[in-house]
């Protein structure tokens, strides 16, 4: 990067590596540089959302995930992560809707079934929780 400061691919690789290593400030610096050069890139947005999730900037992470879903409506990980962020924020109804959307995309998405099981169990919705418990048990590698 020192020889070619405009090398977006190298900046992206560094941003992803720093994010995976938990060096979020460094990762964010490189990923934001990439985002200016390649706006609306789902890989960049996803890694930024991870940084924002892990550093407590939930609203910005939600915006990144929503943008990914606008660009790639079939993106299952972004859909699931968005549902979980809504849940973390206490927006239970939005979480339910998003997790159900994830299951429309991937009916065997174990983590979505488990999350919905927990939500419906806490709400006392026995029929819904039983449905997701059964699905989770079928999908869970025992």
C-alpha positions in Angstrom: 0.0 0.0 0.0 2.9 2.4 0.6 4.0 2.0 -3.0 0.4 2.1 -4.4 -1.8 4.0 -1.9 -4.8 3.7 -4.3 -4.6 -0.1 -4.3 -8.2 -0.7 -3.1 -7.8 -4.5 -3.2 -4.9 -4.5 -0.8 -6.7 -2.1 1.5 -9.7 -4.4 1.4 -7.6 -7.4 2.3 -6.0 -5.5 5.2 -9.4 -4.3 6.4 -10.8 -7.8 6.4 -7.7 -9.2 8.1 -7.7 -6.5 10.8 -11.4 -7.1 11.4 -10.9 -10.9 11.8 -8.0 -10.2 14.2 -10.2 -8.0 16.3 -8.2 -4.8 15.4 -11.4 -2.9 14.7 -10.0 0.6 14.5 -7.4 -0.5 11.9 -9.9 -2.5 10.0 -12.4 0.3 9.9 -9.7 2.7 8.6 -8.9 0.5 5.6 -12.5 -0.5 5.0 -13.7 3.1 4.9 -11.0 3.9 2.4 -12.4 1.1 0.3 -16.0 2.2 0.7 -15.1 5.6 -0.8 -13.5 3.9 -3.8 -16.1 1.1 -4.1 -19.3 2.2 -2.6 -22.1 -0.4 -2.0 -19.7 -3.3 -2.0 -21.3 -6.1 0.1 -18.0 -7.5 1.3 -16.9 -4.0 2.6 -20.3 -3.3 4.1 -20.4 -6.7 5.8 -17.0 -6.2 7.4 -18.0 -2.7 8.5 -21.1 -4.1 10.0 -19.1 -6.6 12.0 -16.9 -3.8 13.3 -19.9 -1.7 14.2 -21.6 -4.6 15.9 -18.6 -5.5 18.0 -17.9 -1.9 19.0 -21.5 -1.1 20.1 -22.5 1.0 17.1 -25.6 -1.0 16.4 -27.5 1.6 14.4 -24.7 2.0 11.9 -24.3 -1.8 11.7 -28.0 -2.0 11.0 -27.7 0.5 8.2 -24.8 -1.5 6.6 -26.8 -4.7 6.7 -29.9 -3.1 5.3 -27.8 -1.8 2.4 -26.4 -5.2 1.8 -30.0 -6.6 1.7 -31.0 -3.9 -0.8 -28.1 -4.9 -3.0 -28.4 -8.7 -2.4 -32.0 -9.6 -1.2 -31.0 -13.2 -1.0 -28.1 -12.6 1.4 -28.9 -15.0 4.3 -26.0 -14.0 6.7 -26.9 -10.3 6.4 -30.6 -11.1 6.9 -29.9 -13.2 10.0 -27.4 -10.7 11.4 -29.9 -7.9 10.9 -32.6 -9.8 12.8 -30.2 -10.4 15.7 -29.2 -6.7 15.8 -32.9 -5.8 16.0 -33.2 -8.2 18.9 -30.2 -6.7 20.6 -31.8 -3.3 20.3 -35.0 -4.6 21.9 -37.0 -4.3 18.6 -38.5 -7.7 19.0 -41.2 -7.4 16.3 -38.6 -6.3 13.7 -36.4 -9.1 14.8 -39.1 -11.7 14.4 -40.0 -10.3 10.9 -36.3 -10.4 9.8 -35.6 -13.8 11.2 -38.7 -15.1 9.5 -37.5 -13.5 6.3 -34.2 -15.4 6.8 -36.1 -18.6 7.1 -38.0 -17.8 3.8 -34.6 -17.6 2.2 -33.1 -20.6 4.0 -35.7 -22.8 5.7 -33.0 -24.9 7.4 -31.2 -21.9 9.0 -30.6 -23.4 12.5 -29.7 -20.1 14.2 -32.8 -18.4 13.1 -35.0 -21.2 14.4 -33.1 -21.1 17.8 -33.5 -17.3 18.0 -37.2 -17.5 17.2 -37.6 -20.3 19.7 -36.1 -18.1 22.4 -38.3 -15.1 21.5 -41.5 -17.1 21.3 -40.8 -19.0 24.5 -40.2 -15.7 26.4 -43.4 -14.4 25.0 -45.3 -17.5 26.1 -46.3 -18.4 22.5 -46.3 -22.1 23.0 -47.3 -23.1 19.4 -44.7 -20.9 17.8 -41.9 -22.0 20.2 -42.8 -25.7 19.8 -42.6 -25.3 16.0 -39.1 -23.7 16.1 -38.0 -26.2 18.8 -38.9 -29.1 16.6 -37.2 -27.5 13.6 -34.1 -26.8 15.6 -34.0 -30.3 17.0 -34.3 -31.7 13.5 -31.4 -29.5 12.2 -29.1 -29.7 15.2 -26.2 -32.1 14.9 -26.6 -34.1 18.1 
